[in-house]
Amino acid sequence: MESANLTDIYTLNVQAGNTNLGASTTYYFAGCASIQPVTTADIVNLVAPKEGQMTNVHLTFWVNGTLASAENCTLSVRVNNTTDYLVTNTLQLNAVKNSVNVDTLTIPIAEDDTFEFKLVTPAFGTPPTQVRIFGNITIAR
């Protein structure tokens, strides 16, 4: 595999404000640290400045309050509010620092596509509180 030149990729920051996550709820988030994840899609999305393929997702879910019980959350990328691409279905929020590092994605992104993350929580025995999300995605051109 050839090495990528710096002009062949771009990264976008992903952030979400401090929130208490509920059980059996779908949340959406993208690029604004001051906005909590919301339960309505297509409100807090990012816009792709150039076409490419989303290859990497690196996110950290910080639980600064109550740690969740050990059930799995599902994290996907939603493109243009129509198509969901699975990132992981094994995300647990039962530690202070919970990382998602996936470097094997092949999500097609066109210029001006919108995208956001979709987080589906399980029927937590104990839901997490004071959760903040930080990270980045990589789009290869």
N, C-alpha and C positions, 0 to 999 in steps of 0.2 A: 504494500500500500504506500502511495506517495505521501510525503509530508505536506500538510496544508500550509499555504502562505497566509500571512496575516490578512491579506485582502480577500481570502477565500472564506472567511468566517466572520460572524459578528455575534456578540452576546448582548442579552438584555437582562436587566435586574428584575427580580420578582420579590415582592414584599407584601405583607398584609399586617394590619394593625392588631393590637392586643384584643383577644376575644375569648369568651367561654364557649366551647363547642358543645352542642347538644347531641343527644343520642338519636340515631336513625334520621339524620338530617343531611341534606346536600348543600354544600357551600361552594361559592365561586370566588376566586381572587386572582390578582395579576400583579400590577406594578406599583402600587401606591401604599407606602408604609402607614399613612394616616387613615386609610380606609380599612375597616374590619371586613373579613370575608362576609359575603352577602348570600342570601338564599334565592336570589333571582339571577338567572343567567344574563349575560351580555350587558352588564352594567360597568364592571371594572376590568375590561379587557385591555390588551396591548394590541398595537397595530404594527404589522411587519413592515419595516421600511424598504426591504428588498426580498426578492424570492430566495428560496433555498430549501433545505431540509433540516428540521429540528433533530439534532443528533444527541444532545446531552441535556439532562435536567439534574441540577444540583441544588437541593433545598434542605434547609434545616428548620425543623419545627421545635421551637423552644417552649417548654411548658414551665412557666414561672410560678404556677400555683399548684393546684392539686393534680397529681399524676393520674392518667387514665388507667383503668383496668386493661388487661392484656388482649383486647380484641383488635382485629385488623380493620384498618380504613382502606378505601380504594381511592387512588389518585390518578386522574386522567388529564389530558390536555384536550380542551374543547376548541375546535377551529370553526370560525364563522357561525358559531351558535348552532351548528348542525351535526358535526362529526366528533365523536369522542375517541381518543387514542389512549389506551391504557399505559400508564407509567409504572404503577405497582399496585398490587392488591394485598400487600403484607405490611403496610405502614402501621406501626403501633406507636402510641403516644404515652407510653408508660415509663419514660425516662425524662430527665430535664432536657437533654439534647437528643433529637431523633432525626437522623439524616436519611435523605433519599438521594442516591447517586446512581443515575442510570446513563450509561454512555453508549447504548446500543439502539437508540430510537431511529426511526426512518419516517418521520412525519412530514409530509409535503406542505410547504408554506409558500403561497404566492405573495407577490408584492401587494400590500394593503389588506391582506387577510387579517382578521381579528382572531385573537386567541386568548384563552384564560385557563386557569386550572380549575378542575372540578374535584372536590373532596367529598366523598360519601362516607359518613361516619356509621359505625355499627350501633347496635343496641347496647351501648356501654353499660356495664354494671356501675362504673364510676366514670363520669365524663371528665375530660381535662379542663382546667381553668387557666386563664391568663396565657393563652397560646399566641406566640408571634411567629411569623414565617419570613424567612430571608433566603435568598439564593439567586441563581441565574440559570439561564438557558443558553444554549449555543445553537446557532443556525449556520450550517455550512452551505456555501454557494457553489 
